[in-house]
Amino acid sequence: LEHQRPEPAPALRWADNVLGSLGGWSGLSLRLLLPVALLVAGLVTLYSWQQNRQIAELEEIDTLLLTDELPIDAYLDHGFQDWLKKRAAEQ
């Protein structure tokens, strides 16, 4: 009966060797899930920090535009932009 049992496929033997060296399924889950969880937490933190930084920069630009003496339409006028460049070149 022992001679009739088929040999496991090479892929299954390889997976069994990996799982066996890591302590079975429980060892694999802890050794795999902990670094993945830390990586995901780090990426979420980095994304949140970048979003907050970008929002702060936009708030600063809005504040500068709204507290400036010139109306916002003046910045959108291309003729005004040319006039500003000429004026800066003259000074």
MODELLER restraints for C-alpha pairs under 7 A, 6 or more apart:
rsr = mdl.restraints
at = mdl.atoms
rsr.add(forms.Gaussian(group=physical.xy_distance, feature=features.Distance(at['CA:19:A'], at['CA:25:A']), mean=6.39, stdev=0.5))
rsr.add(forms.Gaussian(group=physical.xy_distance, feature=features.Distance(at['CA:19:A'], at['CA:28:A']), mean=6.67, stdev=0.5))
rsr.add(forms.Gaussian(group=physical.xy_distance, feature=features.Distance(at['CA:22:A'], at['CA:28:A']), mean=5.73, stdev=0.5))
rsr.add(forms.Gaussian(group=physical.xy_distance, feature=features.Distance(at['CA:65:A'], at['CA:72:A']), mean=6.89, stdev=0.5))
rsr.add(forms.Gaussian(group=physical.xy_distance, feature=features.Distance(at['CA:74:A'], at['CA:80:A']), mean=6.35, stdev=0.5))
rsr.add(forms.Gaussian(group=physical.xy_distance, feature=features.Distance(at['CA:75:A'], at['CA:81:A']), mean=6.94, stdev=0.5))
